[in-house]
Amino acid sequence: MKLIRIKLPLEPVSQGRPKVAIKGSATWTYYSPKSVQAKNDIIALIKRHEPKKFEAYVPLRLTINFYRQRSKWVGKNEEMPVRKPDLDNFLKLVTDAMNGILFEDDAQITKIIASKRWADGGNWRTPGYIEIELVEDKLTRIEKAERDTFQRDKMKIAQWDKAEANKKKKHRRKKKVATVV
């Protein structure tokens, strides 16, 4: 089973919202320079590892940990970074950067395990970084059992619905016969 592990010595940056500019009849969309620079840095660092890309249509499990440098101004009782930027915005920037380098398309990612933590337990002098692990995703025995149970339950419900519909039809027929007499 193929496995790719990469540690990026970069402070996590979130994917900014696209901005739209209109000049005359021309319209264009752009991202903040900080997001663009971070994405280019991530691409350069990933390419430096020379990873072999996963084939197209291979389901992938992504485990990613974002370690942020703690600000001096954040209270010591804040054990985890619960403030903005959001975890999903960090994730979006990195998955977009990996697109075409580690895999053909980020639609191949079928499972994501992500976290946002303070670097080195919250020491403000420790710089942030990102840990990435990509591996081919396979259903576990538990997931297969859950899927099969769900399918069986779905079939039972469909059979029950059909039986209830038949009962209602019979009841309507009896009513019609009773009113005709």
Helices and strands as residue ranges (DSSP letters): E 3-8, E 19-23, E 26-30, H 33-48, E 60-68, H 87-98, G 106-108, E 109-118, G 119-122, E 129-136, H 141-180
